[in-house]
């Protein structure tokens, strides 16, 4: 991913300014530092991760120069206040968790840099049948069943069944509704956060107007935080959301990393060869996809 993000960089990496968006453990930031990127910023919305990345970096003998704990809007505001431009923004396994992707892209398009360059990679490959089977089973499980917290669980994330949480939200917004109607509206509001459940489902229903219906059969999010459970997005959706934000999206196919074990590497090399031969259809075998975003020519001209 870092190779893709820096492929057209013609200067020394020491002069590059890079931001890791939604960094989690900070893997991309730490790899960038080890690779010689001179100015690296880590960012995440979760304060615990922002603390942990310092400890992780120390454990591997590195130091993250700058950490920004903020959502998209606050991150953009802080970066825009700096005198120096950011050259690259990278993000891995984040876009499939963002509650409102169009709003996020609009926020990122608000960065003042005329040559804005963002690279998102995601393992939520909705074109890989094997992965889709696995993730849909997980989506159905978190929707209908309470989960047991495991090591690494984020305290901000819900463990109760998402459907039960939405039932409670609907009941609180419209306590006079009968149980069957509450159940219906709870099912209908899959993929919405608490405020949007009331605005897009409960209020229209009470007013006799058409209400929200989920477009995807299994995509679901935590109603309290909006964190999607590996949201499956089509490339057409990503391109259109990007276009509306004044960005051009180029989608490419990820490859399998070699594991260092002979048997596994034979399989992975074979899969990579098949992905290359199949061209666009290779996405059905790919472990992840990559979205590279830049301003459209008209938007860039206006910003310059």
C-alpha positions in Angstrom: 0.0 0.0 0.0 2.8 2.4 0.8 4.5 1.5 -2.5 1.3 2.4 -4.3 0.9 5.7 -2.4 4.5 6.8 -3.2 4.9 5.3 -6.7 4.8 8.7 -8.4 6.9 10.5 -5.7 10.0 11.8 -7.5 11.8 13.3 -4.5 13.6 11.8 -1.6 11.2 10.1 0.9 12.8 12.2 3.6 11.0 15.3 2.3 7.6 13.6 2.2 4.8 14.5 4.6 2.4 11.6 5.2 -0.7 11.1 7.4 -2.0 7.7 8.4 -5.8 8.0 8.7 -7.6 5.8 11.2 -4.3 4.3 12.2 -5.4 1.8 14.8 -2.1 0.0 15.8 -0.2 2.5 13.6 1.3 -0.1 11.2 1.3 2.1 8.2 2.8 5.0 10.1 5.6 2.8 11.6 6.4 1.2 8.2 6.5 4.7 6.6 9.0 5.8 9.3 11.1 2.7 8.8 11.0 3.3 5.0 12.5 6.7 5.4 9.4 9.0 5.1 10.6 12.1 6.8 7.4 13.6 8.3 4.8 11.1 9.5 1.5 11.9 11.4 -0.7 9.3 13.0 -4.4 10.0 13.4 -7.3 8.0 14.9 -10.7 8.9 16.3 -10.2 6.5 19.3 -8.2 7.9 22.2 -7.1 4.5 23.4 -5.5 3.8 20.0 -3.8 7.2 20.1 -2.2 6.2 23.4 -1.4 2.7 22.4 0.5 3.7 19.2 3.1 5.4 21.3 3.7 2.2 23.3 3.8 0.1 20.2 6.3 2.4 18.5 8.5 2.4 21.7 8.4 -1.4 21.7 9.9 -1.6 18.2 12.4 1.2 18.8 10.6 3.9 16.9 8.8 7.2 17.7 5.7 8.7 16.0 6.5 12.4 15.5 2.9 13.6 15.6 -0.4 12.1 16.8 -3.8 13.7 16.1 -6.8 12.2 18.0 -9.7 13.5 16.0 -12.6 12.7 13.6 -12.4 13.7 9.9 -13.6 17.3 10.4 -11.2 18.0 13.2 -8.3 16.3 11.5 -8.9 18.4 8.3 -9.1 21.6 10.4 -5.8 20.8 12.2 -4.0 19.9 9.0 -5.3 23.0 7.2 -4.0 25.2 10.0 -0.4 23.9 9.3 1.8 25.9 7.0 3.2 22.8 5.3 1.2 20.7 2.9 0.6 17.0 3.4 1.8 15.0 0.4 0.1 11.7 1.0 -2.7 10.4 3.2 -3.0 6.6 3.6 -5.6 4.4 5.3 -5.9 0.7 5.7 -9.1 -1.2 6.7 -10.9 2.0 7.6 -13.2 3.0 4.9 -15.5 0.0 5.4 -16.1 1.1 9.0 -16.8 4.8 8.4 -20.5 5.5 9.1 -21.1 8.2 6.5 -18.5 7.7 3.7 -19.9 10.5 1.5 -19.6 13.0 4.4 -16.1 11.7 5.2 -15.0 12.2 1.6 -16.5 15.7 1.5 -14.5 16.5 4.7 -11.3 15.2 3.2 -11.9 17.1 0.0 -11.9 20.2 2.2 -8.1 19.9 2.7 -6.6 23.0 1.2 -3.9 21.1 -0.9 -4.5 21.5 -4.6 -2.6 18.2 -5.2 -4.6 16.2 -2.7 -3.6 12.5 -2.8 -5.4 9.9 -0.7 -4.9 6.1 -0.7 -7.5 3.8 1.0 -7.0 0.0 1.1 -9.7 -2.3 2.4 -9.9 -6.0 3.1 -13.7 -5.8 2.8 -13.7 -7.0 -0.8 -17.3 -7.6 -1.7 -16.3 -9.1 -5.0 -14.5 -12.1 -3.4 -17.1 -14.8 -2.9 -15.2 -16.6 -0.1 -14.8 -13.4 1.9 -18.4 -12.4 1.3 -19.6 -15.7 2.8 -17.5 -15.2 5.8 -18.3 -11.6 6.5 -22.0 -12.0 6.0 -22.1 -14.7 8.6 -20.4 -12.2 11.0 -22.8 -9.4 10.1 -25.8 -11.7 10.8 -24.3 -12.8 14.1 -23.7 -9.3 15.4 -27.1 -8.2 14.2 -29.0 -10.9 16.1 -26.7 -12.2 18.9 -24.9 -10.7 21.8 -21.1 -10.9 21.5 -18.6 -11.9 24.2 -15.8 -9.3 24.4 -12.5 -10.7 23.3 -8.9 -9.5 23.8 -8.5 -6.2 22.0 -12.2 -5.3 22.2 -12.8 -1.6 22.1 -14.9 -0.5 25.1 -16.8 2.0 22.9 -18.2 -0.8 20.7 -21.4 -2.5 21.6 -21.6 -6.2 22.5 -25.4 -6.4 22.6 -27.2 -7.5 19.4 -27.5 -4.6 17.1 -31.2 -5.4 16.5 -32.0 -5.3 20.2 -30.2 -1.9 20.5 -32.3 -0.5 17.7 -35.5 -1.9 19.3 -34.7 0.1 22.4 -34.0 3.2 20.4 -37.3 2.9 18.5 -39.2 2.2 21.7 -37.7 5.3 23.4 -38.6 7.5 20.4 -42.1 6.2 20.1 -43.2 4.4 23.3 -46.9 4.2 22.2 -46.1 1.8 19.3 -47.0 -1.9 19.8 -44.2 -4.5 20.0 -44.8 -5.8 16.4 -44.4 -2.3 14.9 -41.3 -1.6 17.0 -39.9 -4.8 15.8 -40.6 -3.9 12.2 -39.0 -0.5 12.5 -36.0 -1.9 14.2 -35.5 -4.3 11.3 -36.1 -1.5 8.8 -33.4 0.8 10.5 -30.5 -1.6 10.0 -27.4 0.4 9.2 -28.4 3.6 11.0 -27.2 5.3 14.1 -29.5 6.4 16.9 -30.3 9.9 15.7 -30.8 8.8 12.1 -33.1 6.0 13.3 -35.5 8.5 14.7 -35.1 11.0 11.8 -35.3 8.5 8.9 -37.5 5.7 10.2 -39.6 6.6 13.3 -40.6 10.2 12.4 -41.6 9.3 8.7 -43.5 6.3 9.9 -45.5 8.3 12.5 -46.2 10.9 9.8 -47.4 8.3 7.3 -44.5 9.0 4.9 -42.1 6.4 3.2 -39.3 5.5 5.6 -35.7 4.3 5.1 -35.1 0.7 4.0 -31.6 -0.8 4.0 -30.3 -1.3 0.5 -28.0 -4.2 1.3 -29.2 -7.5 2.6 -26.7 -7.9 5.5 -24.6 -4.7 6.0 -25.1 -3.5 9.6 -23.5 -1.0 11.9 -23.3 -0.4 15.7 -26.3 1.9 16.3 -24.4 3.7 19.1 -21.2 4.5 17.3 -22.0 4.0 13.6 -19.1 1.6 13.2 -20.0 -0.6 10.3 -19.3 -4.3 10.6 -17.1 -4.6 7.5 -19.5 -2.7 5.2 -19.5 -4.2 1.7 -19.3 -1.4 -0.9 -19.4 -1.6 -4.7 -16.8 0.2 -6.7 -19.6 2.1 -8.5 -20.7 3.4 -5.1 -17.2 4.4 -4.2 -16.7 6.2 -7.5 -20.0 8.0 -7.3 -19.4 9.1 -3.6 -15.9 10.3 -4.7 -17.3 12.2 -7.7 -19.8 14.0 -5.5 -16.9 15.2 -3.3 -15.0 16.5 -6.3 -12.6 13.6 -6.3 -11.6 11.0 -8.9 -11.3 7.4 -7.7 -9.1 4.9 -9.3 -9.6 1.3 -8.0 -6.9 -1.3 -8.1 -6.5 -4.9 -7.0 -4.5 -6.0 -4.0 -2.0 -8.9 -3.9 -1.2 -11.6 -1.4 1.9 -11.0 0.7 4.4 -13.9 0.9 4.3 -15.6 4.3 7.8 -17.1 4.3 6.5 -20.7 4.4 7.0 -22.7 1.2 3.6 -24.3 1.0 1.7 -21.1 1.7 3.9 -19.0 -0.7 3.3 -21.5 -3.5 -0.4 -20.9 -3.1 -0.1 -17.2 -2.8 2.2 -16.8 -5.8 -0.3 -18.8 -7.8 -3.2 -16.6 -6.7 -1.2 -13.5 -7.5 -0.4 -14.8 -11.0 -4.1 -15.7 -11.5 -5.1 -12.2 -10.3 -2.7 -10.7 -12.8 -3.9 -12.9 -15.7 -7.6 -12.3 -15.0 -7.3 -8.6 -15.2 -10.5 -6.9 -13.9 -12.0 -10.2 -12.9 -9.0 -10.8 -10.7 -10.8 -8.9 -7.9 -12.8 -12.1 -7.2 -9.6 -13.7 -5.9 -8.0 -10.6 -4.3 -7.4 -10.2 -0.6 -8.2 -6.5 -0.7 -8.8 -3.5 -2.9 -7.1 -0.1 -3.1 -8.8 3.2 -3.9 -6.5 6.1 -4.9 -8.2 9.5 -4.8 -7.2 12.8 -6.3 -9.1 16.0 -7.1 -10.9 16.1 -10.4 -9.3 18.4 -12.9 -12.1 21.1 -12.5 -11.9 21.0 -8.7 -8.1 21.2 -8.8 -8.2 24.2 -11.2 -10.6 26.0 -8.8 -8.5 25.3 -5.8 -5.4 26.5 -7.5 
